[in-house]
Amino acid sequence: MTQTAMLENVHIQLVTTRFVTIQPPRWRFQNIQSSFWRLYMNNRDGALVEGADSSYPLEKGRLYVIPAGVRFNTHVTCEVGHLYVHFDVIGLPLQFMAFREMFDMPICLPRRPELEGEAWALMHEVETGPRENNLVLQFRIKALLYEGLALYLQSVPAEQLQRGLQLAVALEPVLPAVRYIEENLAVRLVVSALAQLCHMNEDYFIRRFRECVGQTPGQYIQGQRVKMAERLLLFTDDSISQIAERTGFGNRFYFSRVFAQHTGVSPVAYRKGARAL
């Protein structure tokens, strides 16, 4: 796989776009982590996101991105109008250590008046107009996301970005196992069988997988199952037990415990509250 081939597969998938009014104490969440990316823009000061090492006051009219997998807390001191977009960046291998270091904290996008002006217009449209089946609006939101991420990547040192691309290509040998895991989350996944897919013995595969992904195969499988569960909680009416079965957890009690460890909230709380985040 060349760098060109990898980048051709990168694209943005929208999950949900909403405008809500956030206010204390309802927008106070601790230790949140998600498999989705988030874009935030507020119509006034007063909200705050805390990352692992820093606080990020959400300034009026500024654009903020929280990459997938970043843990954060939220606070708000007054009533604030809040535009948020949940999205996924398909094809960008965040599971590879080379890319994760570029997206390991909340990001305040560089200022660009034209981009922020478009975000204000989108905020108004999302607040006042219908969203469903609005193809033009979806394209405009995607354009905003592509432009915002491009602005951020332009601020990353060129050598760091190039190093990430080179390492991602070099770590291709474990991709057959990664793809098989993502397509078979509901069934029992055996490490020895995953190793065979990559034409490796089990010990070497585990070591190489951890070098590539930054996690053991078991940790990666669990994280992908939680990611699938997030989608099912948001977009289906399946019960918690049904989701536990569909994602390979076996029973709702084990599923609920693991889900809370990964996301900071229970499956029930996530289903109720995710749309406010």
N, C-alpha and C positions, 0 to 999 in steps of 0.2 A: 504494500500500500504506500503510495507516494503522498507527500504533503498535499498536492493538488487534489488527489482523489479523496483524501480525508475531508478537506475543506468543502468540496462539492456536496458533501452529505450534511453539512451544518445548516440547520434552518430553525426558525422559531415556530413553536406551536402554542397558540393561545389556549389558556384553560378557562379563565373567567375575568371579566372586567366589571367593576362596580364603583359607584360613588356612594359613600355612606357618611353619616355624621358620627364621629367618635367623641366620646365624652367620659370623664371620670365618673365612677370607677370602672366602667365596662371595658375600656381599652387598656387594661393592665394585665399583661400576660408575661409569664416567666419561663425562661428556658425553652423558647419555641424553636423548633427546627422542622424544615419541610423539604420534600423532594422537589417542590416547585420553586422557581425564581419568582421574585416580586419586584414590581415597580411601584413606587409611592410618589404622590405629589399632593400637598395640602394647600388649602386656600387661606390659611393663616398660621402664625406660629403657635406653639403650645404643645406639640407632640415630640416624643423623644424615643429613639431606638438605642439600645445599649448592646454593643458587641462584646467579645471576650475581653478586650483591652481598652476600649474607648466608648464614649457616648457620642451620639450623633443627633443633635437637635434637628428636627425636620423643618427647615426654614420655609416660609411661605414661598411657593412658586418654584422651589428647587426640585430636581428629579433625583431620586434615590433608588438604587437597585440593591436587593438582598439576594445574593446567589443561593442556589440550592445547597442545602447541607450546612449553612451557616446558622449557628445558634444565636438567639438574641432575645432581649426583653423589650417590652413596650410600655410607655407611660404617656399620659396626656393630662394636662392641667386645666384645660378649658374645652369648650365645644369647638370642634374643628371639622371642616369639610375635607374628606379624605378620598382621593382617587387611588384605587389600587388595581393592578393588573397581575394576575397569576399567569405564569407562562413557563414553558420548558424550552431549553435550547437543545434540540435533537442533534446528535452527531458530535457535540463537543464533549470529549471524554473527561469530564470533571473527576471521574473516578481515578484517573491517572494523576499521580503526584505532581507531574510536570505542569498540569493546568490548575490543580487545586490551589497552588500557592498564589496564583493570580486572582483567585476568586474566593478568598478565605475570610472576608469581612464585608460589612455593609459598605456600599460605594456611593459617594455623592458625585454625580456626574459633573464633568466640567461645564461651566456656563456656556450656553449658546443661545442668544435671544430668540432666534428663529425657532429653535427646538422647544424652548420653554413656552413661546407663544402658541405653537401647535398643541402643546400639552394643555394649556389653559382652554383652548377651543375644544379639545377632546373632553376635558373635564365637564364643561358646560353641556356638551352633547350627551355624554353618558348620564349626567344628572337629570336632564330634562326629556330625553328622547328614548325611543325603543332601541334595545340592543340586539334582540334576537333577529337572526336572518338579515342583519345589516352588513352586507359584504363590504361596502365602501368603508364603513367604520372599522371593520376588522383589518382591512388593508392599511388604513391610516395608523391604527394602533401598532401594527407590526412594523410599519415604516419608522415610527417613533422609537420602538425598541431596537431595531437594527442601527439606527443613527446613534442612539444613546450608547449602545455597547461599542460601536465603532469609535466614538469619542473617547471612551474609557481606554480601549486597547491602544489608541494612539498615544495615550499618556504612559503606557507601560514601556519600559526600556526595550528597544528593538532586540537586543541580545537575549533578554529574558523570554520574549515571545518566540523568537526563533528556536531557542533551546527547548521550550515546551513542545513546539511542533516536531522537532527532531526526535525527542524522547518518546512522544506518542507514537510516531511511526516505528521506532525501534522496538517498541513493546508489543508489536502486533501478535507475537506467538500465542498469547493467552486469549485473543479475541474469540476463537471458536468456543471456548468455555463461557466467556462473558455472554455471547449471543445465545447459547443454549440455556443458560440460567435465565435470561430475561424472557425467553419464550416458553419456559416450562416451570414457572414458579409454583404451580399448584401440586406438582408431584414431588416425590422424594428425590433429592439430588445427592448423588454419591460422589465424593471427591475422586475416587479411583476412576470412575467413568468419565468425569470431566478431564482428568489427566490424559486419558486415552484419546479424547477428542483433539488434544493438543500434541499428541505423539510424545508424551513425556512420562517418566515414572512418577509415582505419586509424590515422593519427597521433593523431587526437583520442581514439579509443577507447583506445589504449595509455596516453595521459596520464590519461584519466578512470579507467581501470581501476586504475592505480597509486594515484590519489588515493583510490579507494574501498577497495581491498583491501590497499594497502601493499606490493604486489608487482607485478612485471610479469606479463602473461598467461603467459609461459613459466615463470616461477618458480612461479606458482600451479598450473599444470598438473602440474609436476614434484612439488610437494608433495602434490597429490591422488592422484597415482599411487602415491606412497610410502604414503599412508594406506590405499589399497585393498590394497596389497601386505601391509601389516601384518595386515590381516584375513585375507587368504588364507594367510599363514604360520601364523596361530593356529588357523584353523578348517577348513583343508583339508589334504589330503595331497599336493597338487600339488608337483611338483619346482620347484626354483629357476628352471629354464629355462621351465617352463610358466607360472609366475607372472610372469616377465619379459615373456613374450609377452602374457599376459592384461592386463597393466597398461600396455602400450604402450611398454615400454623396448627391445624388439627382441631383445636378447641378455642372457644372465645376467651377463656381465662388466661391462657398462655399468650394468646394474641394481644389481649388488652394490656398485659404487663409489658410485653416487648414494644408495642406501639407507643405507650407512654414513655418508655425509656428513650425512644428515638425522637419523638416529637414534643415531649413535655406536657402532653394532655392525653386523656383517655380517648378511645374511639368515639364515644358518645359526645364528649365535650368538643372534639374536633369537628364532628358533623354539625353541631349546633353553632360553633363559634368561628369556624374557618372563614366564613364569608365576611367577617368583620375585620379580617387581617390582611 
